[in-house]
Amino acid sequence: MAGRRGVSAEEVRAAVVAVAPWLRGEADRPGRAEVAAAVRLSLRALEQIAPGSSVEVRVPPFAAVQCVEGPRHTRGTPPNVVELDARTWLLLATGLLSWDTATAEGAVSASGTRADVSAWLPLVRIDGS
């Protein structure tokens, strides 16, 4: 998005590692600020590696980004939308959950012909962190 500075892989990794015990089921949910940082930074990383405006990825209440090259969406509900909760997004972003499993289990709502961002996942691996 215009005017937004890029995020570094180190920033994304640090934010995600901070919530890794929760993602692995080893700890309770971290504070809202930690979850928000991990979600926002990882979504911005997706936005950087898959630039475009044809797909909107929503992780309420934390953030939404437009990404993936293709027809530009400007008004109303985008034709290609991915919506999921914070934990599911972070599990996908780290490779702890596969896109196919998440969609089969109904953890991801994906509508539209381009609403599959699995080609850009995982964004950061945390096994061995």
N, C-alpha and C positions, 0 to 999 in steps of 0.2 A: 504494500500500500504506500502511496506517496507520502513522503514526509516521515516515514517510520525508519529508524535506523535498523540495520541488520543485526542479527544475533549470531554469536559465535557458537561453534560446536561445544566449546568449554562451558559457556553459560548454560546452554541447554542441558548438557550432561550434569553439571552441578545441581541444577534445579531438580532434575529427574532422580539423581542419586539420593537427594534429600528425602524423597518419598518412596524409595525402593523397598524398604522393609514392609511398608503397607501394601505395595503392589505384590510382593511375594507372600503376603499373608502372615508375616512375622511380627506385625505391630498393628496397633489401632490406627485409624485414619489420622493423619497429621492435621495440623491447623489449616484453616482456610487459606491463609496467606501462602503457605508452602504448596498446597495443591494448586492454587491459582497460578503461582509462578511457574510450576512445572507444566501446566496446561498451556498457559499463554506463550511461554517461550518455545515449547515444542510445536504449537500451531504456527508460530511465526517462522520456525525452521521449515515446516512443510510449505508455507507460503513462499519461502525463498527458493527451495529446491524444485517446486512445481509452480512456477509463476503463471498467472493467468487469472481469468475471471469466470470460468465456465462451471465451477463447482464451489458450493459454499459448504464448509465444514463447521458445524455448530457443536459446541460443548457448553451448554448452559449450566450455570449462569456466568461462566468465566469468559468465554470468548467465541468469536466466529471469524473465520477468514475465508477469502475467496482465493482459489488457486486453480491450477490446471489450464493449460492452453485450450482454446476453443472459442465458441461463440460467447461474446461478452454479454453479461446480464446486467441490466441497469435499474429496473424497477420491479416492484412486486416480489412474489415468491420465486426464487430461482428455479429453473427446471431441473437442476441437479443438486440435490441436497443430501449431505451426510449429517446425521445427528446422533449423538451418543453422550453418555455420562462421562464424567472426568476419569473415573477409574478405568473404564473400558478404553477410552482414548489413550490413556497412559500405558495400559497393557499392550495395546496395538503399537504405540510409538516405540516401545522398548523391545518388541518381539516376544514378549511373554504370552501373547495371545495372537493367534493368526486371524486374518481377515475372514477366511472361510468359516472358521469356528464361530467367530463373533457374529457374523451374519446369520449363520445357521441357527444359532441359539437366540436370535432376535435381540441381541445386545446392541446392534447397529441398525438404525433406520437409514436406508440408502435408497433414494428415489432418483430416477433419471438414468439415461443411457451412459453418462460419464461418471456417475456417482460411485466410483470404485477407486480409492486412493491407495490400494495395496501395493502398487508398483513403487511407491515412495516410502514404504514401511519395511522394517523398522527405521526410525530416525536415529536412535541411539541404543546401543546394547548395554545392559547393566549386569548381565551374568558375570560374575568375577569382579564386580566393583568393590 
